[in-house]
């Protein structure tokens, strides 16, 4: 469990990384995409993310929710944000 003091540090670190990455991308002709905005929108889809995964279930059961693949890391095509 992340306590509030740790959460503040995590948010600050993520913000700093994203700012740096964005600043590096633009001069090199890359588009910066912040996945956090898209992933945060999954909160609106009740089946998108399982807070308590169904460990040991087949992939067809969407053990990590419909928004993530069976490895629980990569997004799936289901419930893809906007």
mmCIF file of the N, C-alpha and C atoms, coordinates in Angstrom:
data_MODEL
# 
_entry.id   MODEL 
# 
loop_
_atom_site.group_PDB 
_atom_site.id 
_atom_site.type_symbol 
_atom_site.label_atom_id 
_atom_site.label_alt_id 
_atom_site.label_comp_id 
_atom_site.label_asym_id 
_atom_site.label_entity_id 
_atom_site.label_seq_id 
_atom_site.pdbx_PDB_ins_code 
_atom_site.Cartn_x 
_atom_site.Cartn_y 
_atom_site.Cartn_z 
_atom_site.occupancy 
_atom_site.B_iso_or_equiv 
_atom_site.pdbx_formal_charge 
_atom_site.auth_seq_id 
_atom_site.auth_comp_id 
_atom_site.auth_asym_id 
_atom_site.auth_atom_id 
_atom_site.pdbx_PDB_model_num 
ATOM 1   N N  . UNK A 1 1  ? 0.840   -1.178  0.000   1.00 0.00 ? 1  UNK A N  1 
ATOM 2   C CA . UNK A 1 1  ? 0.000   0.000   0.000   1.00 0.00 ? 1  UNK A CA 1 
ATOM 3   C C  . UNK A 1 1  ? 0.892   1.250   0.000   1.00 0.00 ? 1  UNK A C  1 
ATOM 4   N N  . UNK A 1 2  ? 0.522   2.194   -0.810  1.00 0.00 ? 2  UNK A N  1 
ATOM 5   C CA . UNK A 1 2  ? 1.268   3.451   -0.899  1.00 0.00 ? 2  UNK A CA 1 
ATOM 6   C C  . UNK A 1 2  ? 0.653   4.446   0.083   1.00 0.00 ? 2  UNK A C  1 
ATOM 7   N N  . UNK A 1 3  ? 1.485   4.975   0.958   1.00 0.00 ? 3  UNK A N  1 
ATOM 8   C CA . UNK A 1 3  ? 0.999   5.966   1.920   1.00 0.00 ? 3  UNK A CA 1 
ATOM 9   C C  . UNK A 1 3  ? 1.046   7.348   1.261   1.00 0.00 ? 3  UNK A C  1 
ATOM 10  N N  . UNK A 1 4  ? 0.247   8.302   1.770   1.00 0.00 ? 4  UNK A N  1 
ATOM 11  C CA . UNK A 1 4  ? 0.172   9.623   1.127   1.00 0.00 ? 4  UNK A CA 1 
ATOM 12  C C  . UNK A 1 4  ? 1.524   10.290  0.876   1.00 0.00 ? 4  UNK A C  1 
ATOM 13  N N  . UNK A 1 5  ? 2.444   10.194  1.821   1.00 0.00 ? 5  UNK A N  1 
ATOM 14  C CA . UNK A 1 5  ? 3.762   10.824  1.658   1.00 0.00 ? 5  UNK A CA 1 
ATOM 15  C C  . UNK A 1 5  ? 4.499   10.212  0.460   1.00 0.00 ? 5  UNK A C  1 
ATOM 16  N N  . UNK A 1 6  ? 4.400   8.889   0.289   1.00 0.00 ? 6  UNK A N  1 
ATOM 17  C CA . UNK A 1 6  ? 5.032   8.217   -0.851  1.00 0.00 ? 6  UNK A CA 1 
ATOM 18  C C  . UNK A 1 6  ? 4.341   8.589   -2.151  1.00 0.00 ? 6  UNK A C  1 
ATOM 19  N N  . UNK A 1 7  ? 3.015   8.724   -2.102  1.00 0.00 ? 7  UNK A N  1 
ATOM 20  C CA . UNK A 1 7  ? 2.254   9.076   -3.299  1.00 0.00 ? 7  UNK A CA 1 
ATOM 21  C C  . UNK A 1 7  ? 2.683   10.438  -3.828  1.00 0.00 ? 7  UNK A C  1 
ATOM 22  N N  . UNK A 1 8  ? 2.906   11.378  -2.946  1.00 0.00 ? 8  UNK A N  1 
ATOM 23  C CA . UNK A 1 8  ? 3.360   12.710  -3.352  1.00 0.00 ? 8  UNK A CA 1 
ATOM 24  C C  . UNK A 1 8  ? 4.694   12.592  -4.087  1.00 0.00 ? 8  UNK A C  1 
ATOM 25  N N  . UNK A 1 9  ? 5.603   11.777  -3.557  1.00 0.00 ? 9  UNK A N  1 
ATOM 26  C CA . UNK A 1 9  ? 6.911   11.595  -4.201  1.00 0.00 ? 9  UNK A CA 1 
ATOM 27  C C  . UNK A 1 9  ? 6.763   10.904  -5.558  1.00 0.00 ? 9  UNK A C  1 
ATOM 28  N N  . UNK A 1 10 ? 5.893   9.907   -5.630  1.00 0.00 ? 10 UNK A N  1 
ATOM 29  C CA . UNK A 1 10 ? 5.685   9.191   -6.888  1.00 0.00 ? 10 UNK A CA 1 
ATOM 30  C C  . UNK A 1 10 ? 5.115   10.107  -7.961  1.00 0.00 ? 10 UNK A C  1 
ATOM 31  N N  . UNK A 1 11 ? 4.120   10.893  -7.605  1.00 0.00 ? 11 UNK A N  1 
ATOM 32  C CA . UNK A 1 11 ? 3.503   11.813  -8.567  1.00 0.00 ? 11 UNK A CA 1 
ATOM 33  C C  . UNK A 1 11 ? 4.536   12.842  -9.035  1.00 0.00 ? 11 UNK A C  1 
ATOM 34  N N  . UNK A 1 12 ? 5.340   13.353  -8.111  1.00 0.00 ? 12 UNK A N  1 
ATOM 35  C CA . UNK A 1 12 ? 6.369   14.325  -8.480  1.00 0.00 ? 12 UNK A CA 1 
ATOM 36  C C  . UNK A 1 12 ? 7.397   13.690  -9.422  1.00 0.00 ? 12 UNK A C  1 
ATOM 37  N N  . UNK A 1 13 ? 7.782   12.458  -9.153  1.00 0.00 ? 13 UNK A N  1 
ATOM 38  C CA . UNK A 1 13 ? 8.765   11.781  -10.006 1.00 0.00 ? 13 UNK A CA 1 
ATOM 39  C C  . UNK A 1 13 ? 8.196   11.535  -11.403 1.00 0.00 ? 13 UNK A C  1 
ATOM 40  N N  . UNK A 1 14 ? 6.961   11.053  -11.478 1.00 0.00 ? 14 UNK A N  1 
ATOM 41  C CA . UNK A 1 14 ? 6.331   10.794  -12.778 1.00 0.00 ? 14 UNK A CA 1 
ATOM 42  C C  . UNK A 1 14 ? 6.199   12.096  -13.563 1.00 0.00 ? 14 UNK A C  1 
ATOM 43  N N  . UNK A 1 15 ? 5.784   13.156  -12.894 1.00 0.00 ? 15 UNK A N  1 
ATOM 44  C CA . UNK A 1 15 ? 5.653   14.462  -13.552 1.00 0.00 ? 15 UNK A CA 1 
ATOM 45  C C  . UNK A 1 15 ? 7.006   14.941  -14.082 1.00 0.00 ? 15 UNK A C  1 
ATOM 46  N N  . UNK A 1 16 ? 8.044   14.786  -13.290 1.00 0.00 ? 16 UNK A N  1 
ATOM 47  C CA . UNK A 1 16 ? 9.378   15.211  -13.725 1.00 0.00 ? 16 UNK A CA 1 
ATOM 48  C C  . UNK A 1 16 ? 9.852   14.386  -14.923 1.00 0.00 ? 16 UNK A C  1 
ATOM 49  N N  . UNK A 1 17 ? 9.651   13.076  -14.872 1.00 0.00 ? 17 UNK A N  1 
ATOM 50  C CA . UNK A 1 17 ? 10.037  12.225  -16.006 1.00 0.00 ? 17 UNK A CA 1 
ATOM 51  C C  . UNK A 1 17 ? 9.275   12.620  -17.264 1.00 0.00 ? 17 UNK A C  1 
ATOM 52  N N  . UNK A 1 18 ? 7.952   12.799  -17.139 1.00 0.00 ? 18 UNK A N  1 
ATOM 53  C CA . UNK A 1 18 ? 7.134   13.148  -18.305 1.00 0.00 ? 18 UNK A CA 1 
ATOM 54  C C  . UNK A 1 18 ? 7.539   14.497  -18.888 1.00 0.00 ? 18 UNK A C  1 
ATOM 55  N N  . UNK A 1 19 ? 7.861   15.453  -18.033 1.00 0.00 ? 19 UNK A N  1 
ATOM 56  C CA . UNK A 1 19 ? 8.308   16.764  -18.503 1.00 0.00 ? 19 UNK A CA 1 
ATOM 57  C C  . UNK A 1 19 ? 9.614   16.629  -19.275 1.00 0.00 ? 19 UNK A C  1 
ATOM 58  N N  . UNK A 1 20 ? 10.543  15.848  -18.744 1.00 0.00 ? 20 UNK A N  1 
ATOM 59  C CA . UNK A 1 20 ? 11.823  15.640  -19.409 1.00 0.00 ? 20 UNK A CA 1 
ATOM 60  C C  . UNK A 1 20 ? 11.643  14.922  -20.750 1.00 0.00 ? 20 UNK A C  1 
ATOM 61  N N  . UNK A 1 21 ? 10.853  13.861  -20.755 1.00 0.00 ? 21 UNK A N  1 
ATOM 62  C CA . UNK A 1 21 ? 10.638  13.089  -21.979 1.00 0.00 ? 21 UNK A CA 1 
ATOM 63  C C  . UNK A 1 21 ? 9.993   13.960  -23.053 1.00 0.00 ? 21 UNK A C  1 
ATOM 64  N N  . UNK A 1 22 ? 8.982   14.721  -22.660 1.00 0.00 ? 22 UNK A N  1 
ATOM 65  C CA . UNK A 1 22 ? 8.302   15.609  -23.601 1.00 0.00 ? 22 UNK A CA 1 
ATOM 66  C C  . UNK A 1 22 ? 9.269   16.636  -24.172 1.00 0.00 ? 22 UNK A C  1 
ATOM 67  N N  . UNK A 1 23 ? 10.109  17.207  -23.311 1.00 0.00 ? 23 UNK A N  1 
ATOM 68  C CA . UNK A 1 23 ? 11.066  18.215  -23.766 1.00 0.00 ? 23 UNK A CA 1 
ATOM 69  C C  . UNK A 1 23 ? 12.102  17.614  -24.713 1.00 0.00 ? 23 UNK A C  1 
ATOM 70  N N  . UNK A 1 24 ? 12.446  16.354  -24.540 1.00 0.00 ? 24 UNK A N  1 
ATOM 71  C CA . UNK A 1 24 ? 13.409  15.696  -25.418 1.00 0.00 ? 24 UNK A CA 1 
ATOM 72  C C  . UNK A 1 24 ? 12.771  15.271  -26.741 1.00 0.00 ? 24 UNK A C  1 
ATOM 73  N N  . UNK A 1 25 ? 11.499  14.916  -26.696 1.00 0.00 ? 25 UNK A N  1 
ATOM 74  C CA . UNK A 1 25 ? 10.820  14.416  -27.895 1.00 0.00 ? 25 UNK A CA 1 
ATOM 75  C C  . UNK A 1 25 ? 10.633  15.512  -28.946 1.00 0.00 ? 25 UNK A C  1 
ATOM 76  N N  . UNK A 1 26 ? 10.160  16.653  -28.534 1.00 0.00 ? 26 UNK A N  1 
ATOM 77  C CA . UNK A 1 26 ? 9.808   17.707  -29.480 1.00 0.00 ? 26 UNK A CA 1 
ATOM 78  C C  . UNK A 1 26 ? 10.963  18.152  -30.375 1.00 0.00 ? 26 UNK A C  1 
ATOM 79  N N  . UNK A 1 27 ? 12.153  18.435  -29.843 1.00 0.00 ? 27 UNK A N  1 
ATOM 80  C CA . UNK A 1 27 ? 13.232  18.871  -30.732 1.00 0.00 ? 27 UNK A CA 1 
ATOM 81  C C  . UNK A 1 27 ? 13.718  17.787  -31.693 1.00 0.00 ? 27 UNK A C  1 
ATOM 82  N N  . UNK A 1 28 ? 13.407  16.537  -31.379 1.00 0.00 ? 28 UNK A N  1 
ATOM 83  C CA . UNK A 1 28 ? 13.823  15.431  -32.238 1.00 0.00 ? 28 UNK A CA 1 
ATOM 84  C C  . UNK A 1 28 ? 12.721  15.016  -33.214 1.00 0.00 ? 28 UNK A C  1 
ATOM 85  N N  . UNK A 1 29 ? 11.640  15.770  -33.234 1.00 0.00 ? 29 UNK A N  1 
ATOM 86  C CA . UNK A 1 29 ? 10.564  15.499  -34.183 1.00 0.00 ? 29 UNK A CA 1 
ATOM 87  C C  . UNK A 1 29 ? 9.622   14.384  -33.778 1.00 0.00 ? 29 UNK A C  1 
ATOM 88  N N  . UNK A 1 30 ? 9.631   14.014  -32.505 1.00 0.00 ? 30 UNK A N  1 
ATOM 89  C CA . UNK A 1 30 ? 8.730   12.978  -32.024 1.00 0.00 ? 30 UNK A CA 1 
ATOM 90  C C  . UNK A 1 30 ? 7.535   13.612  -31.336 1.00 0.00 ? 30 UNK A C  1 
ATOM 91  N N  . UNK A 1 31 ? 6.429   12.912  -31.361 1.00 0.00 ? 31 UNK A N  1 
ATOM 92  C CA . UNK A 1 31 ? 5.238   13.350  -30.637 1.00 0.00 ? 31 UNK A CA 1 
ATOM 93  C C  . UNK A 1 31 ? 5.259   12.682  -29.277 1.00 0.00 ? 31 UNK A C  1 
ATOM 94  N N  . UNK A 1 32 ? 4.995   13.439  -28.256 1.00 0.00 ? 32 UNK A N  1 
ATOM 95  C CA . UNK A 1 32 ? 4.932   12.887  -26.908 1.00 0.00 ? 32 UNK A CA 1 
ATOM 96  C C  . UNK A 1 32 ? 3.495   12.524  -26.591 1.00 0.00 ? 32 UNK A C  1 
ATOM 97  N N  . UNK A 1 33 ? 3.280   11.310  -26.136 1.00 0.00 ? 33 UNK A N  1 
ATOM 98  C CA . UNK A 1 33 ? 1.959   10.843  -25.731 1.00 0.00 ? 33 UNK A CA 1 
ATOM 99  C C  . UNK A 1 33 ? 2.046   10.427  -24.280 1.00 0.00 ? 33 UNK A C  1 
ATOM 100 N N  . UNK A 1 34 ? 1.261   11.054  -23.432 1.00 0.00 ? 34 UNK A N  1 
ATOM 101 C CA . UNK A 1 34 ? 1.230   10.713  -22.017 1.00 0.00 ? 34 UNK A CA 1 
ATOM 102 C C  . UNK A 1 34 ? 0.182   9.624   -21.812 1.00 0.00 ? 34 UNK A C  1 
ATOM 103 N N  . UNK A 1 35 ? 0.595   8.380   -21.591 1.00 0.00 ? 35 UNK A N  1 
ATOM 104 C CA . UNK A 1 35 ? -0.371  7.294   -21.441 1.00 0.00 ? 35 UNK A CA 1 
ATOM 105 C C  . UNK A 1 35 ? -1.184  7.391   -20.164 1.00 0.00 ? 35 UNK A C  1 
ATOM 106 N N  . UNK A 1 36 ? -0.711  8.150   -19.185 1.00 0.00 ? 36 UNK A N  1 
ATOM 107 C CA . UNK A 1 36 ? -1.431  8.235   -17.915 1.00 0.00 ? 36 UNK A CA 1 
ATOM 108 C C  . UNK A 1 36 ? -2.833  8.804   -18.079 1.00 0.00 ? 36 UNK A C  1 
ATOM 109 N N  . UNK A 1 37 ? -2.992  9.751   -18.979 1.00 0.00 ? 37 UNK A N  1 
ATOM 110 C CA . UNK A 1 37 ? -4.315  10.349  -19.209 1.00 0.00 ? 37 UNK A CA 1 
ATOM 111 C C  . UNK A 1 37 ? -5.277  9.291   -19.756 1.00 0.00 ? 37 UNK A C  1 
ATOM 112 N N  . UNK A 1 38 ? -4.824  8.536   -20.740 1.00 0.00 ? 38 UNK A N  1 
ATOM 113 C CA . UNK A 1 38 ? -5.662  7.500   -21.336 1.00 0.00 ? 38 UNK A CA 1 
ATOM 114 C C  . UNK A 1 38 ? -5.953  6.392   -20.334 1.00 0.00 ? 38 UNK A C  1 
ATOM 115 N N  . UNK A 1 39 ? -4.939  5.960   -19.615 1.00 0.00 ? 39 UNK A N  1 
ATOM 116 C CA . UNK A 1 39 ? -5.141  4.881   -18.641 1.00 0.00 ? 39 UNK A CA 1 
ATOM 117 C C  . UNK A 1 39 ? -6.054  5.322   -17.505 1.00 0.00 ? 39 UNK A C  1 
ATOM 118 N N  . UNK A 1 40 ? -5.962  6.580   -17.101 1.00 0.00 ? 40 UNK A N  1 
ATOM 119 C CA . UNK A 1 40 ? -6.818  7.084   -16.025 1.00 0.00 ? 40 UNK A CA 1 
ATOM 120 C C  . UNK A 1 40 ? -8.292  7.041   -16.421 1.00 0.00 ? 40 UNK A C  1 
ATOM 121 N N  . UNK A 1 41 ? -8.580  7.191   -17.719 1.00 0.00 ? 41 UNK A N  1 
ATOM 122 C CA . UNK A 1 41 ? -9.968  7.171   -18.166 1.00 0.00 ? 41 UNK A CA 1 
ATOM 123 C C  . UNK A 1 41 ? -10.599 5.786   -17.985 1.00 0.00 ? 41 UNK A C  1 
ATOM 124 N N  . UNK A 1 42 ? -9.784  4.760   -17.789 1.00 0.00 ? 42 UNK A N  1 
ATOM 125 C CA . UNK A 1 42 ? -10.323 3.412   -17.588 1.00 0.00 ? 42 UNK A CA 1 
ATOM 126 C C  . UNK A 1 42 ? -11.110 3.290   -16.290 1.00 0.00 ? 42 UNK A C  1 
ATOM 127 N N  . UNK A 1 43 ? -10.939 4.241   -15.397 1.00 0.00 ? 43 UNK A N  1 
ATOM 128 C CA . UNK A 1 43 ? -11.709 4.216   -14.131 1.00 0.00 ? 43 UNK A CA 1 
ATOM 129 C C  . UNK A 1 43 ? -13.217 4.264   -14.396 1.00 0.00 ? 43 UNK A C  1 
ATOM 130 N N  . UNK A 1 44 ? -13.597 4.818   -15.535 1.00 0.00 ? 44 UNK A N  1 
ATOM 131 C CA . UNK A 1 44 ? -15.011 4.952   -15.874 1.00 0.00 ? 44 UNK A CA 1 
ATOM 132 C C  . UNK A 1 44 ? -15.624 3.648   -16.379 1.00 0.00 ? 44 UNK A C  1 
ATOM 133 N N  . UNK A 1 45 ? -14.791 2.638   -16.662 1.00 0.00 ? 45 UNK A N  1 
ATOM 134 C CA . UNK A 1 45 ? -15.262 1.357   -17.198 1.00 0.00 ? 45 UNK A CA 1 
ATOM 135 C C  . UNK A 1 45 ? -15.108 0.314   -16.094 1.00 0.00 ? 45 UNK A C  1 
ATOM 136 N N  . UNK A 1 46 ? -16.210 -0.108  -15.467 1.00 0.00 ? 46 UNK A N  1 
ATOM 137 C CA . UNK A 1 46 ? -16.130 -0.999  -14.307 1.00 0.00 ? 46 UNK A CA 1 
ATOM 138 C C  . UNK A 1 46 ? -15.390 -2.315  -14.558 1.00 0.00 ? 46 UNK A C  1 
ATOM 139 N N  . UNK A 1 47 ? -15.436 -2.845  -15.752 1.00 0.00 ? 47 UNK A N  1 
ATOM 140 C CA . UNK A 1 47 ? -14.804 -4.137  -16.032 1.00 0.00 ? 47 UNK A CA 1 
ATOM 141 C C  . UNK A 1 47 ? -13.378 -4.007  -16.570 1.00 0.00 ? 47 UNK A C  1 
ATOM 142 N N  . UNK A 1 48 ? -12.898 -2.789  -16.764 1.00 0.00 ? 48 UNK A N  1 
ATOM 143 C CA . UNK A 1 48 ? -11.607 -2.573  -17.418 1.00 0.00 ? 48 UNK A CA 1 
ATOM 144 C C  . UNK A 1 48 ? -10.417 -3.078  -16.607 1.00 0.00 ? 48 UNK A C  1 
ATOM 145 N N  . UNK A 1 49 ? -10.430 -2.850  -15.313 1.00 0.00 ? 49 UNK A N  1 
ATOM 146 C CA . UNK A 1 49 ? -9.295  -3.240  -14.473 1.00 0.00 ? 49 UNK A CA 1 
ATOM 147 C C  . UNK A 1 49 ? -9.816  -3.956  -13.240 1.00 0.00 ? 49 UNK A C  1 
ATOM 148 N N  . UNK A 1 50 ? -9.289  -5.129  -12.995 1.00 0.00 ? 50 UNK A N  1 
ATOM 149 C CA . UNK A 1 50 ? -9.675  -5.877  -11.787 1.00 0.00 ? 50 UNK A CA 1 
ATOM 150 C C  . UNK A 1 50 ? -8.696  -5.514  -10.674 1.00 0.00 ? 50 UNK A C  1 
ATOM 151 N N  . UNK A 1 51 ? -9.201  -4.937  -9.582  1.00 0.00 ? 51 UNK A N  1 
ATOM 152 C CA . UNK A 1 51 ? -8.300  -4.607  -8.474  1.00 0.00 ? 51 UNK A CA 1 
ATOM 153 C C  . UNK A 1 51 ? -7.732  -5.866  -7.822  1.00 0.00 ? 51 UNK A C  1 
ATOM 154 N N  . UNK A 1 52 ? -8.483  -6.974  -7.901  1.00 0.00 ? 52 UNK A N  1 
ATOM 155 C CA . UNK A 1 52 ? -8.035  -8.255  -7.372  1.00 0.00 ? 52 UNK A CA 1 
ATOM 156 C C  . UNK A 1 52 ? -8.104  -9.260  -8.519  1.00 0.00 ? 52 UNK A C  1 
ATOM 157 N N  . UNK A 1 53 ? -6.984  -9.442  -9.230  1.00 0.00 ? 53 UNK A N  1 
ATOM 158 C CA . UNK A 1 53 ? -6.992  -10.296 -10.427 1.00 0.00 ? 53 UNK A CA 1 
ATOM 159 C C  . UNK A 1 53 ? -7.398  -11.729 -10.134 1.00 0.00 ? 53 UNK A C  1 
ATOM 160 N N  . UNK A 1 54 ? -7.934  -12.374 -11.147 1.00 0.00 ? 54 UNK A N  1 
ATOM 161 C CA . UNK A 1 54 ? -8.327  -13.773 -11.054 1.00 0.00 ? 54 UNK A CA 1 
ATOM 162 C C  . UNK A 1 54 ? -7.129  -14.640 -11.451 1.00 0.00 ? 54 UNK A C  1 
ATOM 163 N N  . UNK A 1 55 ? -6.180  -14.758 -10.552 1.00 0.00 ? 55 UNK A N  1 
ATOM 164 C CA . UNK A 1 55 ? -4.942  -15.492 -10.822 1.00 0.00 ? 55 UNK A CA 1 
ATOM 165 C C  . UNK A 1 55 ? -5.262  -16.948 -11.164 1.00 0.00 ? 55 UNK A C  1 
ATOM 166 N N  . UNK A 1 56 ? -4.613  -17.451 -12.206 1.00 0.00 ? 56 UNK A N  1 
ATOM 167 C CA . UNK A 1 56 ? -4.785  -18.843 -12.601 1.00 0.00 ? 56 UNK A CA 1 
ATOM 168 C C  . UNK A 1 56 ? -5.930  -19.077 -13.563 1.00 0.00 ? 56 UNK A C  1 
ATOM 169 N N  . UNK A 1 57 ? -6.685  -18.051 -13.881 1.00 0.00 ? 57 UNK A N  1 
ATOM 170 C CA . UNK A 1 57 ? -7.807  -18.191 -14.809 1.00 0.00 ? 57 UNK A CA 1 
ATOM 171 C C  . UNK A 1 57 ? -7.296  -18.132 -16.246 1.00 0.00 ? 57 UNK A C  1 
ATOM 172 N N  . UNK A 1 58 ? -8.037  -18.737 -17.180 1.00 0.00 ? 58 UNK A N  1 
ATOM 173 C CA . UNK A 1 58 ? -7.607  -18.666 -18.578 1.00 0.00 ? 58 UNK A CA 1 
ATOM 174 C C  . UNK A 1 58 ? -7.701  -17.234 -19.106 1.00 0.00 ? 58 UNK A C  1 
ATOM 175 N N  . UNK A 1 59 ? -6.961  -16.983 -20.140 1.00 0.00 ? 59 UNK A N  1 
ATOM 176 C CA . UNK A 1 59 ? -6.926  -15.652 -20.741 1.00 0.00 ? 59 UNK A CA 1 
ATOM 177 C C  . UNK A 1 59 ? -8.328  -15.166 -21.122 1.00 0.00 ? 59 UNK A C  1 
ATOM 178 N N  . UNK A 1 60 ? -9.167  -16.058 -21.605 1.00 0.00 ? 60 UNK A N  1 
ATOM 179 C CA . UNK A 1 60 ? -10.515 -15.683 -22.035 1.00 0.00 ? 60 UNK A CA 1 
ATOM 180 C C  . UNK A 1 60 ? -11.341 -15.106 -20.889 1.00 0.00 ? 60 UNK A C  1 
ATOM 181 N N  . UNK A 1 61 ? -10.945 -15.382 -19.655 1.00 0.00 ? 61 UNK A N  1 
ATOM 182 C CA . UNK A 1 61 ? -11.677 -14.866 -18.490 1.00 0.00 ? 61 UNK A CA 1 
ATOM 183 C C  . UNK A 1 61 ? -11.256 -13.446 -18.132 1.00 0.00 ? 61 UNK A C  1 
ATOM 184 N N  . UNK A 1 62 ? -10.306 -12.873 -18.900 1.00 0.00 ? 62 UNK A N  1 
ATOM 185 C CA . UNK A 1 62 ? -9.803  -11.521 -18.616 1.00 0.00 ? 62 UNK A CA 1 
ATOM 186 C C  . UNK A 1 62 ? -9.401  -11.379 -17.148 1.00 0.00 ? 62 UNK A C  1 
ATOM 187 N N  . UNK A 1 63 ? -8.419  -12.159 -16.705 1.00 0.00 ? 63 UNK A N  1 
ATOM 188 C CA . UNK A 1 63 ? -8.077  -12.169 -15.282 1.00 0.00 ? 63 UNK A CA 1 
ATOM 189 C C  . UNK A 1 63 ? -7.645  -10.828 -14.706 1.00 0.00 ? 63 UNK A C  1 
ATOM 190 N N  . UNK A 1 64 ? -7.165  -9.909  -15.547 1.00 0.00 ? 64 UNK A N  1 
ATOM 191 C CA . UNK A 1 64 ? -6.736  -8.600  -15.064 1.00 0.00 ? 64 UNK A CA 1 
ATOM 192 C C  . UNK A 1 64 ? -7.687  -7.484  -15.491 1.00 0.00 ? 64 UNK A C  1 
ATOM 193 N N  . UNK A 1 65 ? -8.837  -7.867  -16.031 1.00 0.00 ? 65 UNK A N  1 
ATOM 194 C CA . UNK A 1 65 ? -9.794  -6.905  -16.552 1.00 0.00 ? 65 UNK A CA 1 
ATOM 195 C C  . UNK A 1 65 ? -9.698  -6.857  -18.064 1.00 0.00 ? 65 UNK A C  1 
ATOM 196 N N  . UNK A 1 66 ? -10.659 -6.231  -18.685 1.00 0.00 ? 66 UNK A N  1 
ATOM 197 C CA . UNK A 1 66 ? -10.718 -6.222  -20.145 1.00 0.00 ? 66 UNK A CA 1 
ATOM 198 C C  . UNK A 1 66 ? -9.740  -5.250  -20.794 1.00 0.00 ? 66 UNK A C  1 
ATOM 199 N N  . UNK A 1 67 ? -9.145  -4.350  -20.015 1.00 0.00 ? 67 UNK A N  1 
ATOM 200 C CA . UNK A 1 67 ? -8.241  -3.352  -20.582 1.00 0.00 ? 67 UNK A CA 1 
ATOM 201 C C  . UNK A 1 67 ? -6.803  -3.838  -20.712 1.00 0.00 ? 67 UNK A C  1 
ATOM 202 N N  . UNK A 1 68 ? -6.476  -4.966  -20.067 1.00 0.00 ? 68 UNK A N  1 
ATOM 203 C CA . UNK A 1 68 ? -5.099  -5.457  -20.087 1.00 0.00 ? 68 UNK A CA 1 
ATOM 204 C C  . UNK A 1 68 ? -5.029  -6.875  -20.616 1.00 0.00 ? 68 UNK A C  1 
ATOM 205 N N  . UNK A 1 69 ? -3.903  -7.177  -21.251 1.00 0.00 ? 69 UNK A N  1 
ATOM 206 C CA . UNK A 1 69 ? -3.683  -8.521  -21.772 1.00 0.00 ? 69 UNK A CA 1 
ATOM 207 C C  . UNK A 1 69 ? -3.409  -9.471  -20.603 1.00 0.00 ? 69 UNK A C  1 
ATOM 208 N N  . UNK A 1 70 ? -3.217  -10.720 -20.922 1.00 0.00 ? 70 UNK A N  1 
ATOM 209 C CA . UNK A 1 70 ? -2.996  -11.724 -19.879 1.00 0.00 ? 70 UNK A CA 1 
ATOM 210 C C  . UNK A 1 70 ? -1.675  -11.568 -19.142 1.00 0.00 ? 70 UNK A C  1 
ATOM 211 N N  . UNK A 1 71 ? -0.777  -10.738 -19.637 1.00 0.00 ? 71 UNK A N  1 
ATOM 212 C CA . UNK A 1 71 ? 0.462   -10.526 -18.889 1.00 0.00 ? 71 UNK A CA 1 
ATOM 213 C C  . UNK A 1 71 ? 0.307   -9.397  -17.863 1.00 0.00 ? 71 UNK A C  1 
ATOM 214 N N  . UNK A 1 72 ? -0.861  -8.769  -17.845 1.00 0.00 ? 72 UNK A N  1 
ATOM 215 C CA . UNK A 1 72 ? -1.196  -7.707  -16.888 1.00 0.00 ? 72 UNK A CA 1 
ATOM 216 C C  . UNK A 1 72 ? -0.368  -6.442  -17.077 1.00 0.00 ? 72 UNK A C  1 
ATOM 217 N N  . UNK A 1 73 ? 0.359   -6.359  -18.171 1.00 0.00 ? 73 UNK A N  1 
ATOM 218 C CA . UNK A 1 73 ? 1.200   -5.192  -18.422 1.00 0.00 ? 73 UNK A CA 1 
ATOM 219 C C  . UNK A 1 73 ? 0.745   -4.458  -19.665 1.00 0.00 ? 73 UNK A C  1 
ATOM 220 N N  . UNK A 1 74 ? 0.553   -5.178  -20.741 1.00 0.00 ? 74 UNK A N  1 
ATOM 221 C CA . UNK A 1 74 ? 0.220   -4.570  -22.019 1.00 0.00 ? 74 UNK A CA 1 
ATOM 222 C C  . UNK A 1 74 ? -1.280  -4.365  -22.156 1.00 0.00 ? 74 UNK A C  1 
ATOM 223 N N  . UNK A 1 75 ? -1.680  -3.249  -22.742 1.00 0.00 ? 75 UNK A N  1 
ATOM 224 C CA . UNK A 1 75 ? -3.110  -3.009  -22.936 1.00 0.00 ? 75 UNK A CA 1 
ATOM 225 C C  . UNK A 1 75 ? -3.697  -3.958  -23.987 1.00 0.00 ? 75 UNK A C  1 
ATOM 226 N N  . UNK A 1 76 ? -4.963  -4.224  -23.833 1.00 0.00 ? 76 UNK A N  1 
ATOM 227 C CA . UNK A 1 76 ? -5.666  -5.020  -24.840 1.00 0.00 ? 76 UNK A CA 1 
ATOM 228 C C  . UNK A 1 76 ? -6.457  -4.074  -25.731 1.00 0.00 ? 76 UNK A C  1 
ATOM 229 N N  . UNK A 1 77 ? -7.060  -4.594  -26.773 1.00 0.00 ? 77 UNK A N  1 
ATOM 230 C CA . UNK A 1 77 ? -7.874  -3.770  -27.667 1.00 0.00 ? 77 UNK A CA 1 
ATOM 231 C C  . UNK A 1 77 ? -9.233  -3.467  -27.027 1.00 0.00 ? 77 UNK A C  1 
ATOM 232 N N  . UNK A 1 78 ? -9.652  -4.267  -26.079 1.00 0.00 ? 78 UNK A N  1 
ATOM 233 C CA . UNK A 1 78 ? -10.942 -4.046  -25.410 1.00 0.00 ? 78 UNK A CA 1 
ATOM 234 C C  . UNK A 1 78 ? -10.867 -2.818  -24.518 1.00 0.00 ? 78 UNK A C  1 
ATOM 235 N N  . UNK A 1 79 ? -11.945 -2.093  -24.423 1.00 0.00 ? 79 UNK A N  1 
ATOM 236 C CA . UNK A 1 79 ? -12.057 -0.921  -23.553 1.00 0.00 ? 79 UNK A CA 1 
ATOM 237 C C  . UNK A 1 79 ? -10.970 0.110   -23.817 1.00 0.00 ? 79 UNK A C  1 
ATOM 238 N N  . UNK A 1 80 ? -10.446 0.136   -25.026 1.00 0.00 ? 80 UNK A N  1 
ATOM 239 C CA . UNK A 1 80 ? -9.422  1.117   -25.346 1.00 0.00 ? 80 UNK A CA 1 
ATOM 240 C C  . UNK A 1 80 ? -10.019 2.518   -25.209 1.00 0.00 ? 80 UNK A C  1 
ATOM 241 N N  . UNK A 1 81 ? -9.329  3.409   -24.480 1.00 0.00 ? 81 UNK A N  1 
ATOM 242 C CA . UNK A 1 81 ? -9.855  4.759   -24.310 1.00 0.00 ? 81 UNK A CA 1 
ATOM 243 C C  . UNK A 1 81 ? -9.940  5.498   -25.641 1.00 0.00 ? 81 UNK A C  1 
ATOM 244 N N  . UNK A 1 82 ? -11.030 6.301   -25.740 1.00 0.00 ? 82 UNK A N  1 
ATOM 245 C CA . UNK A 1 82 ? -11.316 7.179   -26.848 1.00 0.00 ? 82 UNK A CA 1 
ATOM 246 C C  . UNK A 1 82 ? -10.423 7.105   -27.972 1.00 0.00 ? 82 UNK A C  1 
# 
